[in-house]
Amino acid sequence: MLFHKSAQSMVALLGLMVALASAHAADPKLANVTILATGGTIAGTGATSTTTVGYTAATVGVQTLIQAVPEMTKIANVSGEQVFQIASENMSNEHWLALAKRVNTLLAQKDVHGIVITHGTDTLEETAYFLNLVVKSKKPVVLVGSMRPSTAISADGPANLYNAVALAASPDAVGRGVLVSMSDQIHAGRDVSKSNTTMVDTFRTPELGMLGYFQGGKPFFYRQVARKHTTETEFDISSLNALPQVDVAYAYANVGPTAIDAFVAAGVKGLVHAGVGNGSLPAKVRPALSAARAKGVVVVRASRVGQGILARNGEANDDELDFVVADTLSPQKARILLMLALTKTNNTKEIQRMFYTY
């Protein structure tokens, strides 16, 4: 287990890690895929074979995951590294930076053709979008998880992992950005969301649509990703050890300014307002957000709805308030883009451009 609170410690140790060798000799005709394990349900265990809730996440190591799916050796030369061993609700900015740096280091090697990242499902979509913005390679990066622990009688992890390796090894996946492989479906890291608390087909891209399917263990693509990603982005995390603090304030009936005032008092650099409907600003909240902006906090209007474009100057005069709108990003993904944007600029016009670009 290599879990450390310090980002510097994690980065230093990751640089010293040696990939675990596959049980089979490398086949020069196959792609070389590295599995980076971070924990999650896919590495979880339950008390019995019928335990699918109330299990313990992040208990199984990467080599055990690989050995559980020996069929992978027929489609790729697979090696593995245990970068973290955590439940994904504990994923932090420091974890993201360490993981992204390790991914970029590996993909810069000629003998690495793709990366699979095993991950808990709770924040998988956030990690996927973060990597989609900061990975500097066109080689495939695929996130995968499971909704049932490895000990369950109907565990979905092995099939998901097999598909993820097939996807990372596929030339068809090159240049498509960071992908999510779950339940025989391929999704774009920018657009996908977890949509159900327990069902195995929880990952969905309802309006924009998945990118493709798996059939017979092979990926088939049906649409392209339109927004810029990976090598086309302006974000460079190679020298970063921390990200600007950005938080999300959630809107609901009778909401007041308490959360917003607390975030500002805590020194946030950015704030995402997860508004109702088209990002509406309740009367009790608008003054607090305006005051936050006056103090230099960059405010992004998003929506808790989950789908659709958030209209600039629609439910609020964003030009007058000097706010940014989240476009189609969920509040949790808007937070990620805002953090990275703030490493480049505080100019709201520039940040709005980024939201319409990525």
HUNORSUL-V820098 format. One record per backbone hydrogen bond with DSSP energy under -0.5 kcal/mol. CO is the residue of the C=O (numbers start at 1). NH is the residue of the N-H. E is the energy in kcal/mol with one decimal. If there is no record, write none. Layout:
CO;NH;E, CO;NH;E
//
This chain:
2;4;-0.5, 6;10;-2.1, 7;11;-2.6, 8;12;-2.3, 9;13;-2.4, 10;14;-2.7, 11;15;-1.7, 12;16;-0.5, 13;16;-1.0, 13;17;-0.7, 14;17;-0.8, 20;80;-1.1, 26;28;-0.6, 27;30;-2.1, 31;33;-0.6, 31;77;-2.9, 32;113;-2.6, 32;114;-1.2, 33;79;-1.9, 34;36;-0.6, 34;116;-2.5, 35;37;-0.7, 35;81;-2.6, 36;118;-1.7, 37;83;-1.5, 37;84;-1.8, 38;86;-2.5, 40;43;-1.1, 40;58;-2.3, 41;44;-2.8, 41;150;-0.6, 43;59;-3.2, 43;60;-2.8, 44;150;-1.8, 45;56;-2.9, 48;51;-1.3, 49;153;-3.3, 50;52;-0.8, 55;57;-0.6, 56;45;-2.5, 61;65;-1.7, 62;66;-2.3, 63;67;-2.5, 64;68;-1.5, 66;69;-1.5, 67;70;-0.5, 69;72;-2.0, 70;73;-1.6, 71;74;-1.7, 72;75;-1.6, 72;76;-1.4, 76;78;-0.9, 77;33;-2.4, 79;35;-3.1, 80;20;-2.8, 81;37;-3.1, 81;83;-1.0, 86;40;-1.4, 87;90;-2.3, 88;91;-1.6, 92;96;-2.2, 93;97;-2.4, 94;98;-2.2, 95;99;-2.9, 96;100;-2.9, 97;101;-2.2, 98;102;-1.9, 99;103;-2.6, 100;104;-2.6, 101;105;-2.1, 102;106;-2.4, 103;107;-2.7, 104;108;-1.1, 106;109;-1.8, 109;112;-1.6, 111;113;-0.5, 113;140;-0.6, 114;34;-2.0, 115;142;-2.6, 116;36;-3.3, 116;118;-0.5, 117;144;-2.6, 118;38;-1.5, 123;126;-0.6, 123;127;-2.1, 124;128;-2.4, 125;129;-1.7, 126;130;-2.5, 127;131;-2.6, 128;132;-1.9, 129;133;-1.1, 130;133;-0.9, 130;134;-1.0, 131;135;-2.6, 132;230;-3.5, 138;175;-3.0, 140;115;-2.4, 141;179;-2.8, 142;117;-3.0, 143;181;-2.6, 144;119;-2.3, 149;152;-1.7, 152;155;-1.5, 156;160;-2.0, 157;161;-3.0, 158;162;-2.4, 159;163;-2.4, 160;164;-2.3, 161;165;-2.3, 162;166;-2.2, 163;167;-2.4, 164;168;-2.6, 165;169;-1.7, 167;170;-1.1, 170;173;-1.5, 171;174;-1.2, 173;176;-1.4, 178;189;-2.6, 179;143;-3.0, 180;182;-0.6, 180;187;-2.6, 182;185;-1.7, 184;214;-1.8, 185;182;-1.7, 186;211;-2.6, 186;212;-1.5, 187;180;-2.4, 188;191;-0.6, 188;192;-2.0, 193;204;-2.5, 199;202;-1.1, 202;195;-2.4, 202;204;-0.5, 204;193;-2.2, 205;209;-1.9, 211;222;-3.4, 211;223;-1.1, 212;186;-2.7, 213;220;-2.9, 215;218;-1.3, 218;215;-2.4, 220;213;-1.8, 224;226;-0.5, 229;232;-2.9, 230;233;-1.8, 237;240;-1.3, 245;269;-2.6, 245;270;-1.5, 247;272;-2.9, 248;250;-0.5, 249;274;-2.7, 252;255;-1.9, 257;261;-3.0, 258;262;-2.1, 259;263;-2.5, 260;264;-2.4, 261;265;-2.5, 262;266;-1.6, 263;268;-1.7, 264;267;-1.5, 269;298;-2.1, 270;247;-1.5, 271;273;-0.5, 271;300;-2.6, 272;249;-2.9, 272;274;-0.7, 273;275;-1.6, 273;302;-2.8, 274;251;-2.3, 275;304;-3.0, 276;279;-0.8, 276;280;-2.5, 280;276;-0.6, 280;282;-0.6, 282;285;-1.5, 282;286;-2.2, 283;287;-0.7, 285;289;-2.2, 286;290;-2.5, 287;291;-2.4, 288;292;-2.0, 289;293;-2.3, 290;294;-2.1, 291;295;-1.1, 292;297;-2.3, 293;296;-1.8, 298;271;-2.8, 299;324;-2.5, 300;273;-3.0, 300;302;-0.6, 301;326;-2.3, 302;275;-1.9, 303;331;-0.5, 309;311;-0.7, 311;314;-1.4, 316;318;-1.6, 317;321;-2.5, 318;322;-1.5, 318;323;-1.7, 324;301;-3.4, 326;329;-2.1, 327;310;-1.6, 330;334;-3.0, 331;335;-2.0, 332;336;-0.9, 333;337;-2.1, 334;338;-2.5, 335;339;-2.3, 336;340;-2.0, 337;341;-2.8, 338;342;-2.3, 339;343;-0.5, 340;343;-1.0, 341;344;-1.8, 341;345;-2.3, 346;348;-0.5, 347;351;-2.3, 348;352;-2.4, 349;353;-1.8, 350;354;-1.9, 351;355;-1.9, 352;356;-1.6, 353;357;-0.7, 354;357;-0.8, 354;358;-2.7, 357;228;-1.6
//
